[in-house]
Amino acid sequence: MGFPTISRGFGVRDDYLDANLTTLNSASVSTDTFTSDGDIVTWNVTMTNPSNGDVAILYRPVVSGPDPSVYPASIVRANVTTWANATNFQLRPWVAYTPSGTTDTGQNSLINTTSLNNFIPTNFALTNGKQLTNNTINQIGFEILCITGGAGTFNFTVQLDFIYIFKELLTFPSVRQPISLRKRRNIIEIPILQREGGVQQDLGSMSWDITVGGHLISTITGVGNWTNTYTADQWWFIFNGLILESGIITSDGNPRWQWFQSDQIQAKVLVTDWMPQQPMGRVQFWDYAVQLKKFDILPETHLKDLGYAGVPGFGY
């Protein structure tokens, strides 16, 4: 994927900490249940004899939502475990606006036959909302859409991780050092009087630390891997803003985490350390290192918790 990416500029998100959600369903939806474990919502839907255009929509109302023309980017992350038919049914994000009543549902389905049982993050541009003025986002969620109806009963199970609306997806200007990933266990050694060697006590592990380093240089959208047009000085202050965002608490009680993604890593992160350097004599060419702390809602339970499904043929 080239250089890693990170979101910036919090708009609104649903991290699915609870299942206090709203449904909007066609008559063919015979079953619609959803529960949350405090981090992931599991959504079960059954459609019976659906027609073209029938939908099951699961969303959360947004009060005093952001302006989609200012916050036109989003990322959604979901895991499909049961899907009736990837040709006739689609999984899409759902974003609605007021007062226009316009919606954004994406251009492509989030489901295909090769992505079952795997949490997949997908960038989702608010193409319709970006054109609106004096509108705000008032609903965010997901929809199951029937594009080709037919007789029968069709079952779907989807695990929803988050939908996050934000200002901009940043591609790092350069990365000149290997991206490091550090995991540390808290092993405490207790000294015992007259004993040779102490006694170890395991207090659990710390969250992952991710370190990225390189140069701050001027970038132009569409040149090489870059997706943003900024000078080196502007990049300096963009990262200043990212570390300040980490200290702001949202309405769900958690901080404003960002979504970070590289070839090997995908994670919710907090920007904890920002270390720019100004070598004397350089103009618009600075060095930097940034440290990210992986943010977890619930305790880690599996090696797959950080990144994709893992190496084929490997179990733990």
LUMSEDREN-644892 format. One record per residue (C-alpha): residue number from 1; y, z, x; residue in three letters. Coordinates in nm, 3 decimals. Example, Ala and Ser with C-alpha at 12.3 -4.5 7.8 and 13.67 -1.06 7.14 Angstrom:
+------+---------+---------+---------+------+
| resi |      yy |      zz |      xx | resn |
+------+---------+---------+---------+------+
|    1 |  -0.450 |   0.780 |   1.230 |  ALA |
|    2 |  -0.106 |   0.714 |   1.367 |  SER |
+------+---------+---------+---------+------+
# end
This chain:
+------+---------+---------+---------+------+
| resi |      yy |      zz |      xx | resn |
+------+---------+---------+---------+------+
|    1 |   0.000 |   0.000 |   0.000 |  MET |
|    2 |   0.231 |   0.003 |   0.302 |  GLY |
|    3 |   0.476 |   0.292 |   0.332 |  PHE |
|    4 |   0.424 |   0.598 |   0.109 |  PRO |
|    5 |   0.633 |   0.654 |  -0.204 |  THR |
|    6 |   0.790 |   0.954 |  -0.376 |  ILE |
|    7 |   0.977 |   0.996 |  -0.703 |  SER |
|    8 |   1.330 |   1.134 |  -0.729 |  ARG |
|    9 |   1.575 |   1.231 |  -1.002 |  GLY |
|   10 |   1.400 |   1.437 |  -1.271 |  PHE |
|   11 |   1.449 |   1.311 |  -1.626 |  GLY |
|   12 |   1.175 |   1.461 |  -1.844 |  VAL |
|   13 |   0.801 |   1.517 |  -1.816 |  ARG |
|   14 |   0.498 |   1.641 |  -2.004 |  ASP |
|   15 |   0.253 |   1.818 |  -1.773 |  ASP |
|   16 |   0.023 |   1.901 |  -2.067 |  TYR |
|   17 |   0.027 |   2.276 |  -2.009 |  LEU |
|   18 |  -0.053 |   2.320 |  -2.378 |  ASP |
|   19 |  -0.173 |   2.115 |  -2.674 |  ALA |
|   20 |   0.129 |   2.165 |  -2.902 |  ASN |
|   21 |   0.148 |   1.790 |  -2.957 |  LEU |
|   22 |   0.219 |   1.553 |  -3.245 |  THR |
|   23 |   0.009 |   1.262 |  -3.369 |  THR |
|   24 |   0.105 |   0.931 |  -3.531 |  LEU |
|   25 |  -0.207 |   0.750 |  -3.649 |  ASN |
|   26 |  -0.318 |   0.449 |  -3.850 |  SER |
|   27 |  -0.552 |   0.503 |  -4.146 |  ALA |
|   28 |  -0.851 |   0.383 |  -3.942 |  SER |
|   29 |  -0.829 |   0.689 |  -3.713 |  VAL |
|   30 |  -1.104 |   0.910 |  -3.855 |  SER |
|   31 |  -1.110 |   1.170 |  -3.574 |  THR |
|   32 |  -0.824 |   1.289 |  -3.354 |  ASP |
|   33 |  -0.869 |   1.616 |  -3.159 |  THR |
|   34 |  -0.702 |   1.741 |  -2.841 |  PHE |
|   35 |  -0.722 |   2.056 |  -2.630 |  THR |
|   36 |  -0.558 |   2.171 |  -2.306 |  SER |
|   37 |  -0.703 |   2.381 |  -2.023 |  ASP |
|   38 |  -0.350 |   2.466 |  -1.911 |  GLY |
|   39 |  -0.321 |   2.155 |  -1.694 |  ASP |
|   40 |  -0.510 |   1.864 |  -1.854 |  ILE |
|   41 |  -0.527 |   1.760 |  -2.220 |  VAL |
|   42 |  -0.861 |   1.617 |  -2.334 |  THR |
|   43 |  -0.803 |   1.373 |  -2.621 |  TRP |
|   44 |  -1.089 |   1.255 |  -2.847 |  ASN |
|   45 |  -1.029 |   0.971 |  -3.092 |  VAL |
|   46 |  -1.257 |   0.780 |  -3.330 |  THR |
|   47 |  -1.150 |   0.461 |  -3.508 |  MET |
|   48 |  -1.350 |   0.325 |  -3.800 |  THR |
|   49 |  -1.321 |  -0.042 |  -3.899 |  ASN |
|   50 |  -0.980 |  -0.080 |  -3.729 |  PRO |
|   51 |  -0.748 |  -0.376 |  -3.782 |  SER |
|   52 |  -0.531 |  -0.554 |  -3.529 |  ASN |
|   53 |  -0.240 |  -0.329 |  -3.430 |  GLY |
|   54 |  -0.393 |   0.000 |  -3.543 |  ASP |
|   55 |  -0.295 |   0.290 |  -3.318 |  VAL |
|   56 |  -0.362 |   0.652 |  -3.236 |  ALA |
|   57 |  -0.052 |   0.806 |  -3.076 |  ILE |
|   58 |  -0.033 |   1.150 |  -2.916 |  LEU |
|   59 |   0.316 |   1.257 |  -2.813 |  TYR |
|   60 |   0.547 |   1.550 |  -2.751 |  ARG |
|   61 |   0.896 |   1.552 |  -2.908 |  PRO |
|   62 |   1.180 |   1.575 |  -2.655 |  VAL |
|   63 |   1.498 |   1.767 |  -2.736 |  VAL |
|   64 |   1.818 |   1.642 |  -2.569 |  SER |
|   65 |   1.625 |   1.388 |  -2.366 |  GLY |
|   66 |   1.762 |   1.179 |  -2.080 |  PRO |
|   67 |   1.936 |   0.842 |  -2.106 |  ASP |
|   68 |   1.673 |   0.571 |  -2.035 |  PRO |
|   69 |   1.935 |   0.344 |  -1.876 |  SER |
|   70 |   1.988 |   0.615 |  -1.611 |  VAL |
|   71 |   1.623 |   0.726 |  -1.587 |  TYR |
|   72 |   1.431 |   0.397 |  -1.620 |  PRO |
|   73 |   1.123 |   0.477 |  -1.407 |  ALA |
|   74 |   0.809 |   0.666 |  -1.493 |  SER |
|   75 |   0.460 |   0.747 |  -1.370 |  ILE |
|   76 |   0.165 |   0.833 |  -1.590 |  VAL |
|   77 |  -0.173 |   0.969 |  -1.480 |  ARG |
|   78 |  -0.485 |   0.972 |  -1.694 |  ALA |
|   79 |  -0.863 |   0.965 |  -1.669 |  ASN |
|   80 |  -1.070 |   0.769 |  -1.922 |  VAL |
|   81 |  -1.420 |   0.913 |  -1.964 |  THR |
|   82 |  -1.533 |   0.728 |  -2.280 |  THR |
|   83 |  -1.401 |   0.392 |  -2.395 |  TRP |
|   84 |  -1.546 |   0.178 |  -2.673 |  ALA |
|   85 |  -1.431 |  -0.163 |  -2.552 |  ASN |
|   86 |  -1.183 |  -0.252 |  -2.279 |  ALA |
|   87 |  -1.121 |  -0.597 |  -2.429 |  THR |
|   88 |  -1.039 |  -0.498 |  -2.787 |  ASN |
|   89 |  -0.865 |  -0.163 |  -2.721 |  PHE |
|   90 |  -0.592 |  -0.060 |  -2.482 |  GLN |
|   91 |  -0.456 |   0.270 |  -2.349 |  LEU |
|   92 |  -0.079 |   0.263 |  -2.304 |  ARG |
|   93 |   0.206 |   0.506 |  -2.235 |  PRO |
|   94 |   0.437 |   0.583 |  -2.527 |  TRP |
|   95 |   0.811 |   0.645 |  -2.493 |  VAL |
|   96 |   1.045 |   0.638 |  -2.795 |  ALA |
|   97 |   1.425 |   0.641 |  -2.814 |  TYR |
|   98 |   1.682 |   0.765 |  -3.059 |  THR |
|   99 |   1.884 |   0.657 |  -3.252 |  PRO |
|  100 |   1.756 |   0.300 |  -3.208 |  SER |
|  101 |   1.389 |   0.378 |  -3.278 |  GLY |
|  102 |   1.293 |   0.140 |  -2.997 |  THR |
|  103 |   0.975 |   0.215 |  -2.799 |  THR |
|  104 |   0.830 |   0.133 |  -2.457 |  ASP |
|  105 |   0.452 |   0.106 |  -2.426 |  THR |
|  106 |   0.413 |  -0.089 |  -2.104 |  GLY |
|  107 |   0.300 |  -0.443 |  -2.039 |  GLN |
|  108 |  -0.062 |  -0.373 |  -1.943 |  ASN |
|  109 |  -0.341 |  -0.143 |  -2.049 |  SER |
|  110 |  -0.418 |   0.162 |  -1.837 |  LEU |
|  111 |  -0.791 |   0.106 |  -1.890 |  ILE |
|  112 |  -1.032 |  -0.146 |  -1.746 |  ASN |
|  113 |  -1.407 |  -0.142 |  -1.695 |  THR |
|  114 |  -1.379 |  -0.035 |  -1.330 |  THR |
|  115 |  -1.155 |   0.270 |  -1.373 |  SER |
|  116 |  -1.368 |   0.504 |  -1.586 |  LEU |
|  117 |  -1.402 |   0.868 |  -1.473 |  ASN |
|  118 |  -1.119 |   0.845 |  -1.223 |  ASN |
|  119 |  -0.766 |   0.981 |  -1.251 |  PHE |
|  120 |  -0.539 |   0.680 |  -1.195 |  ILE |
|  121 |  -0.160 |   0.708 |  -1.148 |  PRO |
|  122 |   0.033 |   0.410 |  -1.284 |  THR |
|  123 |   0.400 |   0.319 |  -1.242 |  ASN |
|  124 |   0.553 |   0.231 |  -1.578 |  PHE |
|  125 |   0.904 |   0.085 |  -1.601 |  ALA |
|  126 |   1.106 |   0.154 |  -1.916 |  LEU |
|  127 |   1.194 |  -0.212 |  -1.966 |  THR |
|  128 |   1.323 |  -0.180 |  -2.324 |  ASN |
|  129 |   1.494 |   0.155 |  -2.276 |  GLY |
|  130 |   1.674 |   0.036 |  -1.965 |  LYS |
|  131 |   1.871 |  -0.209 |  -2.180 |  GLN |
|  132 |   1.984 |   0.055 |  -2.433 |  LEU |
|  133 |   2.321 |   0.229 |  -2.436 |  THR |
|  134 |   2.398 |   0.560 |  -2.607 |  ASN |
|  135 |   2.026 |   0.629 |  -2.657 |  ASN |
|  136 |   1.810 |   0.917 |  -2.540 |  THR |
|  137 |   1.435 |   0.965 |  -2.501 |  ILE |
|  138 |   1.298 |   1.168 |  -2.791 |  ASN |
|  139 |   0.917 |   1.118 |  -2.765 |  GLN |
|  140 |   0.678 |   1.083 |  -2.469 |  ILE |
|  141 |   0.302 |   1.045 |  -2.473 |  GLY |
|  142 |   0.016 |   0.794 |  -2.491 |  PHE |
|  143 |  -0.128 |   0.552 |  -2.745 |  GLU |
|  144 |  -0.467 |   0.392 |  -2.805 |  ILE |
|  145 |  -0.402 |   0.044 |  -2.943 |  LEU |
|  146 |  -0.647 |  -0.188 |  -3.120 |  CYS |
|  147 |  -0.558 |  -0.547 |  -3.028 |  ILE |
|  148 |  -0.867 |  -0.708 |  -3.189 |  THR |
|  149 |  -1.002 |  -0.535 |  -3.498 |  GLY |
|  150 |  -1.357 |  -0.529 |  -3.623 |  GLY |
|  151 |  -1.623 |  -0.347 |  -3.820 |  ALA |
|  152 |  -1.781 |  -0.037 |  -3.671 |  GLY |
|  153 |  -1.707 |   0.303 |  -3.526 |  THR |
|  154 |  -1.532 |   0.322 |  -3.189 |  PHE |
|  155 |  -1.504 |   0.640 |  -2.978 |  ASN |
|  156 |  -1.256 |   0.725 |  -2.703 |  PHE |
|  157 |  -1.211 |   1.023 |  -2.471 |  THR |
|  158 |  -0.912 |   1.042 |  -2.238 |  VAL |
|  159 |  -0.793 |   1.319 |  -2.007 |  GLN |
|  160 |  -0.413 |   1.324 |  -1.977 |  LEU |
|  161 |  -0.259 |   1.473 |  -1.663 |  ASP |
|  162 |   0.111 |   1.393 |  -1.702 |  PHE |
|  163 |   0.382 |   1.151 |  -1.805 |  ILE |
|  164 |   0.695 |   1.180 |  -1.591 |  TYR |
|  165 |   1.028 |   1.001 |  -1.651 |  ILE |
|  166 |   1.261 |   0.991 |  -1.351 |  PHE |
|  167 |   1.547 |   0.802 |  -1.190 |  LYS |
|  168 |   1.385 |   0.608 |  -0.909 |  GLU |
|  169 |   1.067 |   0.557 |  -0.707 |  LEU |
|  170 |   1.148 |   0.571 |  -0.335 |  LEU |
|  171 |   0.958 |   0.384 |  -0.068 |  THR |
|  172 |   1.002 |   0.571 |   0.261 |  PHE |
|  173 |   1.234 |   0.374 |   0.493 |  PRO |
|  174 |   0.991 |   0.400 |   0.785 |  SER |
|  175 |   0.692 |   0.607 |   0.894 |  VAL |
|  176 |   0.638 |   0.614 |   1.271 |  ARG |
|  177 |   0.399 |   0.908 |   1.293 |  GLN |
|  178 |   0.057 |   0.964 |   1.134 |  PRO |
|  179 |   0.089 |   1.137 |   0.798 |  ILE |
|  180 |  -0.061 |   1.481 |   0.855 |  SER |
|  181 |  -0.244 |   1.687 |   0.596 |  LEU |
|  182 |  -0.299 |   2.057 |   0.663 |  ARG |
|  183 |  -0.517 |   2.299 |   0.471 |  LYS |
|  184 |  -0.533 |   2.663 |   0.581 |  ARG |
|  185 |  -0.755 |   2.947 |   0.467 |  ARG |
|  186 |  -0.621 |   3.301 |   0.478 |  ASN |
|  187 |  -0.884 |   3.472 |   0.689 |  ILE |
|  188 |  -0.767 |   3.823 |   0.772 |  ILE |
|  189 |  -0.933 |   4.010 |   1.058 |  GLU |
|  190 |  -0.946 |   4.386 |   1.009 |  ILE |
|  191 |  -0.973 |   4.592 |   1.328 |  PRO |
|  192 |  -1.238 |   4.867 |   1.326 |  ILE |
|  193 |  -1.207 |   5.165 |   1.558 |  LEU |
|  194 |  -1.441 |   5.133 |   1.859 |  GLN |
|  195 |  -1.594 |   4.809 |   1.725 |  ARG |
|  196 |  -1.608 |   4.499 |   1.948 |  GLU |
|  197 |  -1.476 |   4.227 |   1.717 |  GLY |
|  198 |  -1.312 |   4.278 |   1.381 |  GLY |
|  199 |  -1.426 |   4.228 |   1.023 |  VAL |
|  200 |  -1.311 |   3.912 |   0.846 |  GLN |
|  201 |  -1.177 |   3.912 |   0.492 |  GLN |
|  202 |  -1.128 |   3.581 |   0.307 |  ASP |
|  203 |  -0.815 |   3.591 |   0.088 |  LEU |
|  204 |  -0.844 |   3.232 |  -0.034 |  GLY |
|  205 |  -0.660 |   2.922 |   0.083 |  SER |
|  206 |  -0.303 |   2.796 |   0.085 |  MET |
|  207 |  -0.193 |   2.476 |  -0.084 |  SER |
|  208 |  -0.202 |   2.156 |   0.119 |  TRP |
|  209 |   0.090 |   2.076 |   0.349 |  ASP |
|  210 |   0.180 |   1.708 |   0.397 |  ILE |
|  211 |   0.410 |   1.601 |   0.682 |  THR |
|  212 |   0.575 |   1.258 |   0.708 |  VAL |
|  213 |   0.798 |   1.152 |   0.997 |  GLY |
|  214 |   0.983 |   0.841 |   1.106 |  GLY |
|  215 |   1.329 |   0.684 |   1.114 |  HIS |
|  216 |   1.611 |   0.668 |   0.861 |  LEU |
|  217 |   1.729 |   0.307 |   0.869 |  ILE |
|  218 |   1.909 |   0.076 |   0.631 |  SER |
|  219 |   1.672 |  -0.085 |   0.379 |  THR |
|  220 |   1.699 |  -0.380 |   0.140 |  ILE |
|  221 |   1.494 |  -0.418 |  -0.177 |  THR |
|  222 |   1.233 |  -0.693 |  -0.142 |  GLY |
|  223 |   1.240 |  -0.707 |   0.237 |  VAL |
|  224 |   0.906 |  -0.602 |   0.382 |  GLY |
|  225 |   0.766 |  -0.298 |   0.199 |  ASN |
|  226 |   1.103 |  -0.169 |   0.084 |  TRP |
|  227 |   1.187 |  -0.120 |  -0.283 |  THR |
|  228 |   1.530 |   0.042 |  -0.240 |  ASN |
|  229 |   1.864 |  -0.072 |  -0.097 |  THR |
|  230 |   2.024 |   0.215 |   0.096 |  TYR |
|  231 |   2.196 |   0.271 |   0.428 |  THR |
|  232 |   2.058 |   0.519 |   0.679 |  ALA |
|  233 |   2.337 |   0.762 |   0.585 |  ASP |
|  234 |   2.245 |   0.735 |   0.217 |  GLN |
|  235 |   1.879 |   0.808 |   0.295 |  TRP |
|  236 |   1.993 |   1.125 |   0.473 |  TRP |
|  237 |   2.156 |   1.257 |   0.155 |  PHE |
|  238 |   1.879 |   1.131 |  -0.075 |  ILE |
|  239 |   1.632 |   1.360 |   0.102 |  PHE |
|  240 |   1.889 |   1.641 |   0.088 |  ASN |
|  241 |   1.882 |   1.600 |  -0.289 |  GLY |
|  242 |   1.501 |   1.600 |  -0.304 |  LEU |
|  243 |   1.474 |   1.941 |  -0.138 |  ILE |
|  244 |   1.739 |   2.081 |  -0.376 |  LEU |
|  245 |   1.549 |   1.944 |  -0.677 |  GLU |
|  246 |   1.244 |   2.149 |  -0.576 |  SER |
|  247 |   1.439 |   2.466 |  -0.651 |  GLY |
|  248 |   1.519 |   2.379 |  -1.013 |  ILE |
|  249 |   1.292 |   2.521 |  -1.285 |  ILE |
|  250 |   1.217 |   2.301 |  -1.586 |  THR |
|  251 |   1.165 |   2.397 |  -1.949 |  SER |
|  252 |   0.788 |   2.438 |  -1.896 |  ASP |
|  253 |   0.852 |   2.715 |  -1.641 |  GLY |
|  254 |   0.748 |   2.512 |  -1.336 |  ASN |
|  255 |   0.969 |   2.360 |  -1.064 |  PRO |
|  256 |   1.072 |   1.997 |  -1.048 |  ARG |
|  257 |   0.779 |   1.861 |  -0.851 |  TRP |
|  258 |   0.778 |   1.498 |  -0.734 |  GLN |
|  259 |   0.491 |   1.250 |  -0.723 |  TRP |
|  260 |   0.389 |   1.147 |  -0.369 |  PHE |
|  261 |   0.146 |   0.869 |  -0.293 |  GLN |
|  262 |   0.010 |   0.708 |   0.023 |  SER |
|  263 |  -0.304 |   0.511 |   0.097 |  ASP |
|  264 |  -0.508 |   0.830 |   0.127 |  GLN |
|  265 |  -0.310 |   1.091 |  -0.067 |  ILE |
|  266 |  -0.177 |   1.129 |  -0.420 |  GLN |
|  267 |  -0.030 |   1.459 |  -0.532 |  ALA |
|  268 |   0.236 |   1.653 |  -0.715 |  LYS |
|  269 |   0.452 |   1.795 |  -0.438 |  VAL |
|  270 |   0.751 |   2.016 |  -0.367 |  LEU |
|  271 |   0.979 |   1.916 |  -0.080 |  VAL |
|  272 |   0.988 |   2.233 |   0.130 |  THR |
|  273 |   1.127 |   2.123 |   0.469 |  ASP |
|  274 |   1.371 |   1.845 |   0.553 |  TRP |
|  275 |   1.450 |   1.791 |   0.921 |  MET |
|  276 |   1.682 |   1.496 |   0.999 |  PRO |
|  277 |   1.793 |   1.440 |   1.357 |  GLN |
|  278 |   2.098 |   1.257 |   1.489 |  GLN |
|  279 |   2.030 |   1.116 |   1.838 |  PRO |
|  280 |   2.360 |   1.071 |   2.021 |  MET |
|  281 |   2.483 |   0.713 |   2.053 |  GLY |
|  282 |   2.292 |   0.573 |   1.755 |  ARG |
|  283 |   2.458 |   0.423 |   1.449 |  VAL |
|  284 |   2.271 |   0.409 |   1.112 |  GLN |
|  285 |   1.945 |   0.494 |   1.289 |  PHE |
|  286 |   1.832 |   0.856 |   1.258 |  TRP |
|  287 |   1.502 |   1.040 |   1.305 |  ASP |
|  288 |   1.346 |   1.256 |   1.035 |  TYR |
|  289 |   1.050 |   1.468 |   0.935 |  ALA |
|  290 |   0.981 |   1.595 |   0.585 |  VAL |
|  291 |   0.721 |   1.850 |   0.478 |  GLN |
|  292 |   0.573 |   1.855 |   0.130 |  LEU |
|  293 |   0.373 |   2.131 |  -0.039 |  LYS |
|  294 |   0.109 |   2.021 |  -0.288 |  LYS |
|  295 |   0.184 |   2.177 |  -0.627 |  PHE |
|  296 |  -0.113 |   2.285 |  -0.840 |  ASP |
|  297 |  -0.107 |   2.416 |  -1.196 |  ILE |
|  298 |  -0.460 |   2.558 |  -1.174 |  LEU |
|  299 |  -0.669 |   2.655 |  -0.868 |  PRO |
|  300 |  -0.825 |   2.371 |  -0.671 |  GLU |
|  301 |  -1.190 |   2.322 |  -0.758 |  THR |
|  302 |  -1.310 |   2.005 |  -0.585 |  HIS |
|  303 |  -1.252 |   1.783 |  -0.285 |  LEU |
|  304 |  -1.143 |   1.510 |  -0.526 |  LYS |
|  305 |  -0.849 |   1.728 |  -0.626 |  ASP |
|  306 |  -0.638 |   1.562 |  -0.357 |  LEU |
|  307 |  -0.656 |   1.183 |  -0.371 |  GLY |
|  308 |  -0.887 |   0.935 |  -0.536 |  TYR |
|  309 |  -1.250 |   0.966 |  -0.640 |  ALA |
|  310 |  -1.372 |   0.993 |  -0.282 |  GLY |
|  311 |  -1.606 |   0.801 |  -0.058 |  VAL |
|  312 |  -1.889 |   0.621 |  -0.246 |  PRO |
|  313 |  -2.226 |   0.784 |  -0.190 |  GLY |
|  314 |  -2.077 |   1.115 |  -0.078 |  PHE |
|  315 |  -2.124 |   1.435 |  -0.275 |  GLY |
|  316 |  -2.025 |   1.792 |  -0.205 |  TYR |
+------+---------+---------+---------+------+
# end
